Amino acid sequence: MQLEELKSKLRGVVCSLVTPFDDDYSLDLQALYDNAQRVVEKGIHVLLAAGSVGEFSSLSPEEFRDVVATVVKATQGRVPVMAGASHSGTHECIRLSRMAEDVGADALLIVPPYYFNPSVEGLLKHYEMVAESVRVGVAVYNNPGYSKVNITPGQFRRLVEQIPQVVSVKDTSGELYNFYETLRLIGHRIPVLMGRELTAFFGLACGSPGYVSSLANLAPGLCLALYDAFRQGNLEEGRRVNEKIAPFNQLQTAAAQKLTSAAMIPLIKEGMNMLGLRGGQVRPPLTSADSAMRDELRKILTDWGLL
């Protein structure tokens, strides 16, 4: 896919797919295939394979390749596929990026190096070297809660100006002013996507052309309804849908205090399992939702009419 075409398609609701694991923690690629097909058929616009919600940090390089290949096969070219090819080292990031390109990914989602804190020049060099190693597009993933690097609006502009293959931004910082500034500075050149479910409503209200969702694994129709409300300019409907989603966001926030900041992963998987969608297990070091969380999640799914 040509870069300009890709920029025009990396918008709407991006589903960050979970990676299903069996009880012995082995990959369940058939479940992944079925889940990816399902959300595409429901109308999701873009799929993200092996992102944070896909537990990319728990995958071997070979498993990463198989996960991306499975999602590409499931989509059959109907929607773009991004691959979370991040790594703490630039050369290993390049290796994963080439793997993803080889199996058909349309774009790469790359978080800054997350062990050694790079300088601004080191950050630019990381993205330049990755982009030069492949022919597909590169999406810059700002996730300071994990990478310890908070990319500023000005740095985003430098990345877009210096690296033609940068096709999108996913901002999970939660800093709404910086998100708006990034959108203002470069939103006319590439899509700037809100990367947090908790702030999706506010990102769309700022004028973002889409957002990245973990909830779309579980309730794609609800996520699409939120996006469609803003696309149609119906703020009241957007508020109504967001109010419906709010109990899940509250549960996610409460669960993060018991589990980890990645609490949405066990919650999403548990919810999928309740609905018969084969979310599977989480891999250690993540832990499953407890009985109280499961009870609250079941109530939310019932209120949504999914159970």
Secondary structure, 3 states (H helix, E strand, C coil): CCHHHHHHHCCEEEEECCCCECCCCCECHHHHHHHHHHHHHHCCCEEEECCCCCCHHHCCHHHHHHHHHHHHHHHCCCCCEEECCCCCCHHHHHHHHHHHHHCCCCEEEECCCCCCCCCHHHHHHHHHHHHHHCCCEEEEEECHHHHCCCCCHHHHHHHHHHCCCEEEEEECCCCHHHHHHHHHHHCCCCCEEECCHHHHHHHHHHCCCEEEECHHHCCHHHHHHHHHHHHCCCHHHHHHHHHHHHHHHHHHHHHHHHCCCCCHHHHHHHHHHHCCCCCCECCCCCCCCCHHHHHHHHHHHHHCCCC
